[in-house]
């Protein structure tokens, strides 16, 4: 293992010359399955708050959290981002992160843009270590309502959002512009990666707030309609874009149940073999 499996690691994670912020909770990959988290479009390690620790406690899995380039305390990203930045992250970066954290078997757990990255990885990369996906508020195509919400965030960024982001991101402008400017670019209006769902061959837990302001239920319905693999749906009432904060008990229960079922399947497979 090339990293320090700790909530306050002393050893840096360097992928292709880029230093990435990270933290780890629960058992290491040589002791239990691992859940690797992929944060939302403006997220980072700190903005998961204590949810990764709660997931580790509820599942018995280890949980590895990292900030993608341009976020948190990771190195800044090169801007402007290309329209296919989520696909590039899945194909070019995630495999190296999994190797570096010692990933042996487990789940990719993504939120928002991170959920899209996880789905692209699951549908594009042959990696038998990944036994399941948790896709929370994923995006597979653009929707006018979601783009309007991002536009509203851009309008108030300097006065409202930037001071808050500065507490968590060493370069808040790099983080925000890499997200908003890409999503609001004319080329992104026709962006669609839903075809990756057709290639999923592992179980999926789809989690969506019924009142999500960034994406409608059509996003998770696409998973249920197109996936050949088993799909569990957790549509949560009185919840917008952050189920793990707005309805944490329901979200955690769905994750724990999904992880437990995957572990039972793995144990049965081992016994049969």
Secondary structure, DSSP 8 states (H G I E B T S, - for coil): --S--STT-SS-EEETTEEE-EEEESS-TTTS-EEEEE--TT--TGGGTTHHHHHHHHHS-EEEEE--TTSTTS----SS--TTHHHHIIIIIHHHHHHHTT--SEEEEEETHHHHHHHHHHHHS--TTEEEEEEES--SB--HHHHHHHHHHHHTIIIIIHHHHTTT-TTHHHHHHHHHHHHTSGGGGG-B-GGGGGG--SEEEEEEETT-SS--THHHHHHHHH-SS-EEEEEESS--S-HHHHSHHHHHHHHHHHHHHHHHHHHHHHHH-
